[in-house]
């Protein structure tokens, strides 16, 4: 009986020992898998730091940001931080401990909250709202953003310290989100809000430019040009530009601070070379460049001021204008005006005529092909043409040159 009891104890002890050893091995493998997954998420989160640092250091530098690029960078920062927090929330690997799980989730959520407060603070500071209240609130939001980011760094250091005995966990990447804690203090945040508010490069405004003007019927000749011969050579240059990918496919900063995936565009440029000649008195014929604007193909010209475009005999003249919004805000209610005034030397009894078109909305960076109403003209009459694109209480663009309607 004693021998049997000893044998039973031996078998039970060996079985328990094997179960414990097997469970420990599985636990080690699970912990290493969790650490590897967390490392990848933290690497992605750290990849957002160049965008954050660029915004904090160079938001008011016109060589780095304008209003559009700054808003895009803020959006990418927020979307990236949210994506990282959501990725960890959806992780289906058990953490080594509840504390480790809470620390990682806390770090990523604090970074998300910091990015969201930063975006709201910057947007409020550059909103141009009057009064001291918006600036004060903007400064508070920026200070809140800094406190969240600093708390995230503290939590991350606690996470790394909790794994001091684990060589795998000690390989977790360092946090690089906060480079200078002092720039996120309350005083520094308030000063930054004022700086953002007064930055001319971040002003919210539309600006119009007249890209091209063409006449129908087109000019037969252009007189009064300088005595130069203009030759146009077209060279195609392939330019690879790193663009910021959409939030669903990648995260990126601005001004060279790129994160994750980028896309590539190819652009062509046209170079015009002017060679001087001597002794030429023959009026130079227009050498227009051709552009296609669906669904119309037209010859685009902007003769220089002081020149005269000679057109065939006609009773109706139509002016087509291409207007571009070169600002960073939507141009609402822009007016395009064309005025034809008889030249002083004309003795045909012609009277001034004009036409106007109103553009409902023109987005930043976009252009519109504006066909003006036909204007009544007289044969054998010279006119001064003035084309204006203007915004109410805003800037305007103006082009002018002469027109002669043949007899």
C-alpha positions in Angstrom: 0.0 0.0 0.0 2.8 2.4 0.8 4.5 1.7 -2.6 1.2 2.2 -4.4 0.6 5.5 -2.6 4.1 6.7 -3.5 3.6 5.7 -7.1 0.3 7.6 -7.3 1.9 10.7 -5.7 4.8 10.5 -8.2 2.5 10.3 -11.2 0.3 13.2 -10.0 3.3 15.4 -9.2 4.8 14.8 -12.7 1.5 15.6 -14.3 1.0 18.8 -12.4 4.6 19.9 -13.2 4.1 19.3 -16.9 0.9 21.4 -16.9 2.6 24.2 -15.0 5.5 24.2 -17.4 3.2 24.1 -20.5 1.1 27.0 -19.1 4.1 29.1 -18.4 5.4 28.6 -22.0 2.0 29.5 -23.4 2.0 32.6 -21.2 5.4 33.7 -22.4 4.4 33.3 -26.0 1.2 35.3 -25.5 3.1 38.1 -23.7 5.7 38.3 -26.5 2.9 38.4 -29.1 1.2 41.2 -27.2 4.5 43.2 -26.9 5.2 42.8 -30.6 1.7 44.1 -31.5 2.0 47.0 -29.1 5.4 47.9 -30.5 4.0 48.1 -34.0 1.1 50.4 -32.8 3.5 52.6 -30.9 5.8 52.9 -33.9 2.8 54.1 -36.0 1.9 56.6 -33.3 5.4 57.9 -33.1 5.4 58.4 -36.8 2.9 61.2 -36.2 5.4 63.1 -34.1 7.1 65.0 -37.0 3.7 66.4 -38.0 3.0 67.5 -34.4 6.5 69.1 -34.0 6.2 70.9 -37.4 2.8 72.3 -36.4 4.0 73.6 -33.0 7.3 75.0 -34.3 6.4 76.3 -37.8 2.6 76.9 -38.0 3.1 80.6 -38.6 6.0 80.2 -41.0 4.7 81.0 -44.5 7.5 78.8 -46.1 6.2 75.8 -44.2 2.4 76.3 -43.9 -0.5 78.2 -45.2 -4.0 78.0 -43.9 -5.0 75.0 -46.2 -1.9 73.0 -45.5 -2.1 73.6 -41.7 -5.7 72.5 -41.6 -4.8 69.4 -43.6 -1.9 68.6 -41.2 -4.1 69.0 -38.2 -6.7 66.7 -39.7 -4.1 64.0 -40.5 -2.8 64.2 -36.9 -6.2 63.8 -35.4 -7.2 61.0 -37.8 -3.9 59.2 -37.2 -4.2 59.4 -33.4 -7.8 58.1 -33.5 -6.8 55.2 -35.8 -4.0 54.1 -33.4 -6.4 54.2 -30.4 -9.0 52.2 -32.3 -6.4 49.7 -33.5 -5.4 48.9 -29.9 -9.1 48.7 -28.8 -9.7 46.1 -31.5 -6.6 44.0 -30.5 -7.6 40.5 -29.6 -4.4 39.5 -27.7 -4.5 39.3 -23.9 -2.2 41.7 -22.2 0.3 40.4 -19.6 -1.6 42.3 -16.9 -4.6 44.6 -16.5 -2.3 47.4 -15.6 -0.3 47.0 -18.8 -3.5 47.0 -20.8 -4.8 50.1 -19.1 -1.5 52.0 -19.5 -1.3 51.3 -23.3 -5.0 52.3 -23.8 -4.5 55.4 -21.7 -1.4 56.5 -23.6 -3.1 56.2 -27.0 -6.4 57.8 -25.8 -4.5 60.7 -24.3 -2.6 61.3 -27.5 -5.9 61.3 -29.4 -7.5 63.8 -27.0 -4.4 66.0 -27.2 -4.5 66.0 -31.0 -8.2 66.8 -31.0 -7.7 69.7 -28.5 -4.8 71.0 -30.5 -6.8 71.0 -33.7 -9.7 72.9 -32.1 -7.4 75.4 -30.5 -5.5 76.2 -33.7 -8.7 76.5 -35.7 -10.3 78.8 -33.1 -7.1 81.0 -33.0 -7.1 81.5 -36.8 -10.9 81.9 -37.1 -10.5 85.7 -36.9 -13.4 85.9 -34.5 -13.4 89.2 -32.8 -13.0 89.9 -29.1 -10.7 88.4 -26.4 -12.9 85.4 -25.6 -12.0 83.3 -28.6 -8.3 83.8 -28.1 -8.6 83.0 -24.4 -10.5 79.8 -25.2 -8.0 78.9 -28.0 -5.1 79.3 -25.5 -6.9 77.0 -23.0 -7.5 74.4 -25.7 -3.8 74.5 -26.6 -2.8 74.2 -23.0 -5.2 71.2 -22.6 -3.6 69.6 -25.6 -0.2 70.0 -24.0 -1.3 68.5 -20.7 -2.8 65.5 -22.5 0.4 64.9 -24.4 2.6 65.2 -21.3 0.3 62.8 -19.4 0.6 60.3 -22.3 4.4 60.4 -22.1 4.3 59.9 -18.4 2.0 56.9 -18.8 4.2 55.5 -21.5 7.3 55.7 -19.2 5.4 53.9 -16.5 4.5 51.1 -19.1 8.2 50.6 -20.0 9.3 50.6 -16.4 6.7 47.9 -15.5 8.6 45.5 -17.9 12.1 46.0 -16.6 12.5 42.2 -16.1 11.4 41.4 -19.6 13.9 41.8 -22.4 11.2 41.8 -25.1 9.3 44.6 -23.4 12.4 46.7 -22.8 12.7 46.9 -26.5 9.5 49.0 -26.7 10.3 52.2 -28.7 10.8 55.5 -26.8 8.1 58.1 -26.9 9.0 61.1 -29.2 5.8 63.0 -29.0 6.9 65.7 -26.6 10.3 67.2 -27.4 10.1 70.4 -25.2 7.6 70.2 -22.4 7.9 74.0 -21.8 6.3 75.0 -25.1 3.0 73.4 -23.8 2.8 75.5 -20.6 -0.2 77.8 -20.1 1.8 81.0 -20.8 3.4 79.5 -23.9 0.1 78.2 -25.2 -1.6 81.7 -24.8 1.3 83.4 -26.6 1.1 80.8 -29.4 -2.7 81.5 -29.8 -2.0 85.2 -30.3 0.8 84.4 -32.8 -1.5 82.2 -34.8 -4.3 84.8 -34.7 -2.0 87.5 -36.1 -0.2 85.4 -38.8 -0.8 86.9 -42.2 -0.1 83.5 -43.9 -3.0 82.0 -42.0 -5.5 84.7 -42.9 -8.9 83.3 -44.1 -9.5 85.1 -47.4 -10.2 84.6 -51.1 -8.1 86.2 -53.8 -8.9 86.3 -57.5 -6.6 86.2 -60.5 -7.4 86.5 -64.2 -5.6 83.6 -65.8 -6.5 84.2 -69.4 -8.7 86.3 -71.8 -9.8 85.4 -75.2 -11.9 87.1 -77.9 -14.6 85.8 -80.2 -13.9 86.3 -83.1 -10.2 85.8 -82.3 -7.6 88.5 -83.2 -6.1 88.6 -86.6 -3.1 90.5 -85.4 -1.8 92.3 -82.4 -0.1 95.7 -82.9 1.9 97.8 -80.4 3.9 94.9 -79.1 7.6 95.5 -78.1 10.0 95.0 -81.0 10.9 91.5 -79.9 10.4 88.1 -81.4 9.0 85.6 -78.9 9.7 81.9 -79.5 7.9 79.4 -77.3 9.5 76.1 -76.5 7.7 73.5 -74.6 9.6 71.2 -72.3 8.1 68.5 -70.3 9.5 68.0 -66.8 8.5 65.1 -64.7 8.3 66.2 -61.1 7.7 63.7 -58.4 5.8 65.3 -55.5 5.1 63.5 -52.3 1.5 64.2 -51.5 -0.3 63.5 -48.2 -2.4 60.4 -48.5 -6.0 60.3 -47.5 -6.8 59.6 -43.8 -8.1 56.1 -44.6 -4.8 55.0 -46.2 -2.1 56.8 -44.4 -1.0 59.7 -42.2 1.2 62.5 -43.2 2.5 65.9 -42.1 3.3 69.0 -44.2 6.5 70.6 -45.3 8.4 67.4 -45.6 7.0 65.7 -42.5 5.6 62.6 -44.2 4.1 59.6 -42.5 3.1 56.2 -44.0 1.9 56.0 -47.5 2.3 58.7 -50.1 1.1 59.2 -53.7 3.0 60.5 -56.7 1.9 63.0 -59.3 3.6 64.1 -62.6 3.4 67.6 -63.9 4.5 69.3 -67.1 5.8 72.8 -67.4 6.0 75.1 -70.4 9.0 77.4 -70.7 8.9 80.6 -72.9 12.1 82.1 -74.1 12.2 85.6 -75.5 15.0 86.6 -77.9 15.6 90.3 -78.6 15.8 91.5 -82.2 16.8 94.9 -83.6 15.3 97.2 -86.2 11.9 95.4 -86.4 8.9 97.6 -87.0 6.5 94.9 -88.2 3.6 94.3 -85.8 4.1 91.0 -84.1 1.4 88.4 -84.7 0.0 86.8 -81.6 1.4 83.4 -80.7 -1.2 82.0 -78.4 -0.9 78.9 -76.3 -3.8 76.4 -76.4 -5.5 74.9 -73.4 -8.4 72.5 -73.2 -11.2 73.2 -70.7 -13.9 70.6 -71.1 -16.0 70.7 -73.0 -14.6 73.7 -75.0 -11.2 74.2 -76.6 -10.2 77.8 -77.0 -7.1 79.9 -77.7 -6.1 81.8 -74.6 -4.4 85.2 -74.8 -3.6 88.1 -72.6 -2.1 90.7 -74.8 0.1 93.2 -72.8 -1.3 96.5 -71.8 -0.8 99.1 -74.5 -1.2 96.6 -77.4 -4.2 96.5 -79.7 -5.8 93.3 -80.9 -7.2 93.6 -84.4 -10.3 91.5 -85.1 -12.3 90.9 -88.2 -15.3 93.1 -89.0 -18.2 92.1 -86.7 -21.2 93.6 -85.0 -20.9 91.4 -81.9 -17.8 90.8 -79.8 -17.6 88.2 -77.0 -15.0 88.0 -74.3 -14.2 84.8 -72.4 -12.3 85.0 -69.1 -10.7 82.3 -66.9 -10.7 83.4 -63.3 -8.8 81.5 -60.5 -9.2 81.7 -56.8 -5.6 81.9 -55.5 -6.7 82.4 -51.9 -7.5 79.9 -49.1 -11.2 80.5 -48.7 -14.2 80.0 -51.0 -14.9 83.1 -53.1 -18.6 83.8 -52.8 -20.3 86.1 -55.2 -17.3 87.2 -57.3 -18.1 89.6 -60.1 -16.5 89.4 -63.5 -17.0 92.6 -65.5 -16.0 93.6 -69.1 -16.1 97.2 -70.2 -15.6 98.3 -73.8 -15.0 102.1 -74.2 -14.4 103.7 -77.6 -10.9 105.1 -78.0 -10.6 108.9 -78.0 -9.4 108.8 -81.6 -12.6 107.0 -82.8 -15.1 109.1 -84.7 -17.7 106.5 -85.4 -20.3 107.5 -82.8 -19.7 104.3 -80.8 -20.8 104.2 -77.2 -19.4 102.4 -74.2 -20.8 98.9 -73.6 -20.3 96.5 -70.7 -21.3 93.1 -69.4 -21.2 91.4 -66.0 -21.3 87.8 -64.7 -21.6 86.8 -61.0 -19.9 83.5 -59.9 -21.8 81.8 -57.1 -18.8 80.1 -55.5 -15.2 79.4 -56.4 -13.2 77.0 -54.2 -9.6 77.7 -53.3 -7.2 76.7 -56.0 -10.0 76.2 -58.6 -10.7 78.2 -61.7 -13.8 78.9 -63.8 -14.4 79.5 -67.5 -16.6 82.5 -67.8 -18.3 83.3 -71.1 -19.5 86.9 -71.1 -22.6 88.2 -73.0 -21.9 89.5 -76.5 -21.3 93.2 -76.8 -22.4 95.4 -79.7 -19.5 97.0 -81.5 -19.0 99.1 -84.6 -16.8 98.6 -87.7 -13.7 100.6 -88.0 -13.7 101.5 -84.3 -11.0 101.2 -81.7 -11.9 100.3 -78.1 -10.2 100.0 -74.7 -11.1 96.7 -73.1 -11.0 96.4 -69.3 -11.6 93.1 -67.6 -12.1 93.0 -63.8 -12.7 90.2 -61.4 -13.6 91.4 -57.9 -15.0 90.4 -54.6 -17.3 92.6 -52.5 -15.1 94.4 -49.9 -12.2 92.3 -51.1 -9.3 92.3 -53.6 -9.7 92.5 -57.3 -7.8 91.6 -60.5 -7.7 93.8 -63.6 -6.5 93.3 -67.2 -6.7 95.8 -70.0 -5.6 96.2 -73.7 -6.9 97.7 -76.9 -9.2 96.3 -79.6 -9.7 97.5 -83.1 -12.8 96.2 -85.1 -11.9 96.2 -88.8 -14.1 97.9 -91.4 
